[in-house]
Amino acid sequence: MDESLRNRAKDVFEREQKQLDGAFEPSSDVKAVGIFTSTSITQNADGTYNETKTEKKAEDLFYDDTVVGKVENQIKEDAETLQAFCKQFDDEIITLNAQINEKKQLLVTLSTEAIARNCSPGIAYSTVDVGSTDIQPDVTLQATQNSGNDYSMFEDRVAMEIYKKMAGPDVNYGAENPFDPTSIVTLTSANSGFGYENNRDNGRLNAGDDATEIEASDYNVGGSGDGTKEFLTNFESSTNLGIVRSNVATTETPHTTPVSSTVTIDGITYGRYYPGAGVAPPATDTSTPPEGVTVAARCVAIGQSITNIITEIQTLRTQRDAAVNMLNLNKVKDKKMEKELQNWGAENVRKKQTQRQTSNADAISAVDALT
């Protein structure tokens, strides 16, 4: 192998890697003067003259090689300022939603006990004999019917739209496209202050509520029920906290009085029997409640607690929405994104320069290895 030719081949790759070296360094040590004074002479009607001197900042008239760096730094600082501003409001939302979800988790805990004790309304079971109206309990259950309004409880959250590669914990200044992907994530302390739009995502609170957890296939972009839909593949759903039963009776009689009736299932009539709370079957928890109260009294306490907690959650939601005007916050976040994009563009160029410096390492090694 001609060593001169080998060196020339390596030089091709090495020169390509170094093409952007110094691209961000000032090419001149000449600086614009601090203050520039201009003088103008005007003639008066009587033939005399007036002299006027005007001082202007040099940066308004000239620029040197350091101006680009200054502008880029200012863009970065502006983006960070707006991120810090938005973070204060995002953190307030996170704090209030955490309080709401703590209460929602308590609803799940109380409901789990109510279901296990079969508090009224709960699960009734039928007689074993087809067509029989004999309502005495039978250990062999032919069919059961749940009269409770069991439903899934989802967290209250803010579903934040974000370009992950542009800004935030997953920023990637070397990405080809900062807008890919568009993601919907739950607002957390890790991504607080970032994103370009917040959307309130109140989880179901009552059995009659619509399931408000956002679906990836029909996400309401406006968050205001305007019917605007957009399919987003990079989607994070709200958390299912568990099962809640919010219609637990708040008087003792329904929990202590067995109920006999009939029920028709698939065209066949059975005797239907609710034995009362704490009776197996169908209750799976037949233990004595804490503090020596009766099962019925415990069921009443659970029902009252669930009702009170739901009211407390509604109050916290009102406080949260009053503290943070989502519409105005989104206006700020939209403008913040412009600064984030400008900063990403500047950092992307720097990243490409760094990548170029080692981009031909394999090719150079291959030239050295060839004999």
Protein Blocks (a to p, Z undefined) as FASTA:
>chain_A
ZZklmmmmmmmmmmmmmmmgoklgcfbfbdcdfbdcdddddddfkopacdddddddfklm
gccfklmmmmmmmmmmmmmmmmmmmmmmmmmmmmmmmmmmmmmmmmmmmmmmmmmnopac
ddddddfbghiacfbdcfbdfbdcdfbfcdcdddddddddddfklgcjkbcfkbfblkbc
cddddddfklgoiajbdcdddddfbfklccfbdcfklccfkononopacddfbdcddddf
bjcdfkbcfbfklmmmccdddddeehiacddddebghiacfbfblcdcehhiafklmmmm
mmmmmmmmmmmmmmmmmmmmmmpcfklmmmmmmmmmmmmmmmmmmmmmmmmmmmmmmmmm
mmmmmmmmpZZ
